[in-house]
Amino acid sequence: MTVTEAIELVLTAHHPAEVFGTDQTTGRYHQLARLLHPDTAGAATPDPRATAAFMQLTELWREHLADGRDTVTIDTGRHRYVVDRTARYTGDLADLYRHGDDQLVKVPRDPANNDLIAREATALTRLAEQGDPRYLPYVPRVADEFRHRDTGTGAVRQVTVLGTAAGLRSLAEVRRAYPDGVDARDAAWMWRRLLVALGFAHRAGLVHGAVLPDHVLIEPDQHGVVLVDWCYASIDATPVPALVPAYADWYPDEIRRRRSPGPGTDLAMAARCLDWLTGGQAPEPMRRFTDGCQLASLRQRPDDAWRLLAEFDDLLERLWGRRRFRPFTIPDRNHR
């Protein structure tokens, strides 16, 4: 957008939504403020209206903030979603807004990532259609998907509505709650269920491609696990399309080299999650087990999550005997 276009947009607007839209309002305001600030606009254009536009922008932003509405309505023609602007979760690529008690509306911050949002819906739909239905609770479900045009900016975003469950917490949150590491006996049930989620996906021809602490959610009370953020999924051995920059060093070599991944790709990342979660304090046999999942070559690593689960269960029995349910809690002060 040029300074002249910004001036026209602001001075002809009758309502804040015409300028800021309904989705990425704060980012839109900062973009326009940079363009119209006297120090910037004065150097970029001789248009005498620039100062008036900057003042009008400030007033419209005040009006937007004073609006006090905590919800935004997105009408798709088929459904109307009233999303809570205050209940926002920030993901790698998108913001997720709560709709009702059991759905999240996932909106990419940058329309350039529409293809990754669509990829997630494709992967989850395949799991729902081709996977064993017993394991569907281990992944989100797609309730709806559509393209949404921001009324102010004109940007078109691919939006997915995902079913969700209450009380889910990421492994990243768990680790923050236990800075010295989680007891290996507790981490073990999380990893067992993660292996189930991966075995479910691999049999449907999918590799998650981003098994990272932010993407593995647990339900502490009932020991549930949900593997989320399938935007990076490899479908039928296609290369993983992108990396999460904050976890760049977590990825196996085949992903960084844009080569075809395999089940061993996910298993290596899952093993690193287990090592990281326990803070390196797991018993030596468990550490050797996870080391074997993280060998440099994909061909050297385990490639069957179900077989690996059986081997892991044997290891757990040797370490601690017959499995028993261990209650697990996360201090509320660490819940964001």
C-alpha positions, -999 to 999 in steps of 0.1 A, spaced: 0 0 0 13 35 -9 10 66 13 -16 80 -12 -37 49 -10 -35 50 28 -46 86 28 -76 78 6 -86 48 27 -86 67 60 -102 99 49 -131 83 31 -138 58 59 -171 61 79 -164 33 104 -132 18 119 -139 -16 103 -135 -1 69 -99 8 78 -89 -20 102 -110 -49 90 -122 -75 115 -93 -100 116 -58 -85 121 -68 -51 134 -37 -43 155 -13 -52 127 -34 -31 102 -33 -1 125 5 -3 129 10 -6 92 -11 25 85 4 44 113 39 38 99 28 50 65 9 81 76 32 93 105 44 128 96 80 117 96 73 91 70 45 106 49 62 139 47 92 124 30 71 100 8 45 124 -6 37 161 -9 0 154 -3 -11 180 23 -38 157 35 -13 133 51 -13 150 85 -51 151 85 -52 114 76 -28 105 105 -50 124 129 -81 107 115 -64 73 118 -57 79 155 -93 89 161 -106 58 143 -84 36 163 -96 52 195 -132 45 183 -123 9 175 -108 4 210 -138 21 227 -162 -2 208 -158 -27 237 -170 -56 216 -153 -89 226 -167 -108 196 -165 -108 159 -191 -124 136 -180 -143 105 -209 -153 83 -200 -179 57 -234 -181 41 -238 -216 56 -229 -209 92 -224 -179 114 -194 -180 137 -193 -156 167 -157 -158 178 -143 -144 211 -116 -119 203 -103 -121 239 -99 -160 238 -72 -160 213 -44 -186 210 -13 -178 190 1 -206 169 30 -208 145 10 -195 115 -24 -186 128 -45 -173 156 -72 -195 170 -104 -180 184 -128 -199 206 -163 -204 191 -186 -219 217 -173 -245 241 -160 -271 216 -146 -253 185 -117 -231 175 -117 -209 144 -82 -210 129 -73 -179 109 -38 -175 93 -21 -142 102 -6 -140 67 -27 -150 37 5 -163 21 1 -193 45 -34 -202 32 -19 -233 15 -6 -246 48 -40 -241 65 -56 -260 36 -30 -288 40 -40 -293 76 -77 -297 66 -67 -322 39 -46 -343 63 -73 -343 90 -100 -352 65 -80 -381 53 -75 -393 89 -113 -391 94 -121 -409 62 -93 -436 61 -80 -439 97 -92 -463 123 -121 -445 140 -110 -457 174 -81 -433 173 -98 -402 160 -98 -386 195 -60 -383 192 -63 -356 165 -85 -326 159 -116 -329 137 -125 -305 109 -159 -290 115 -158 -266 86 -135 -248 62 -140 -217 41 -123 -187 26 -129 -154 44 -124 -119 30 -115 -92 55 -139 -64 51 -113 -37 57 -82 -50 40 -97 -72 13 -72 -100 23 -86 -135 17 -77 -161 42 -83 -198 44 -101 -206 76 -106 -239 94 -130 -246 122 -116 -273 144 -133 -294 171 -116 -292 204 -117 -306 239 -115 -288 272 -85 -288 295 -58 -295 270 -22 -283 278 8 -284 255 40 -302 264 57 -268 263 33 -257 292 40 -289 311 78 -283 308 74 -248 321 54 -261 351 82 -286 358 115 -267 350 136 -296 364 119 -321 341 88 -343 344 91 -376 362 99 -402 336 70 -424 348 46 -395 339 64 -387 307 60 -424 297 22 -423 295 24 -391 274 48 -408 250 28 -440 248 -3 -421 237 18 -400 213 30 -432 196 -7 -442 192 -14 -409 174 16 -414 152 8 -450 144 -28 -439 135 -14 -413 111 13 -434 95 -11 -461 85 -32 -435 67 -2 -424 46 6 -393 66 37 -380 84 30 -352 108 63 -335 101 63 -312 132 61 -333 164 71 -305 187 63 -295 223 38 -269 212 19 -294 190 15 -322 215 -14 -315 239 -23 -335 269 -54 -338 290 -38 -344 325 -68 -359 344 -76 -387 320 -42 -390 304 -54 -380 270 -31 -368 241 -41 -348 210 -16 -342 182 -23 -308 166 -11 -285 139 -11 -307 108 -2 -277 86 32 -293 79 21 -328 72 37 -349 45 9 -366 25 20 -397 6 58 -390 12 58 -354 -1 85 -332 15 75 -313 47 66 -279 33 80 -256 61 98 -256 94 89 -238 126 118 -214 131 117 -215 169 124 -253 167 148 -253 137 173 -275 154 147 -302 163 142 -314 127 159 -345 114 182 -341 84 157 -353 58 133 -324 66 160 -298 65 172 -312 31 137 -312 17 137 -350 12 108 -374 16 102 -381 53 89 -414 67 74 -426 100 110 -425 115 109 -388 110 80 -384 134 94 -410 158 128 -391 160 110 -359 169 88 -376 194 118 -392 210 134 -357 214 102 -345 230 105 -372 256 142 -364 263 134 -328 266 103 -333 287 122 -353 313 151 -328 314 176 -356 307 167 -373 340 151 -404 326 167 -438 335 196 -449 313 176 -476 295 150 -451 285 176 -427 272 192 -455 252 158 -463 238 152 -427 226 187 -424 213 179 -453 190 150 -434 176 171 -404 167 199 -419 146 211 -397 118 198 -418 89 161 -423 84 168 -458 73 185 -466 106 155 -455 128 125 -474 138 97 -470 112 66 -486 129 51 -467 158 29 -497 169 59 -520 171 79 -493 189 50 -490 214 52 -527 222 89 -525 227 85 -494 249 59 -512 270 84 -541 276 110 -515 287 86 -499 311 77 -532 327 114 -540 332 119 -506 348 89 -503 370 68 -535 368 31 -536 358 17 -503 347 -4 -484 372 -24 -452 368 -4 -422 382 -25 -390 387 -8 -360 370 -14 -324 377 -1 -291 364 0 -261 387 -26 -235 377 -1 -206 380 16 -220 348 -15 -220 328 -16 -192 303 
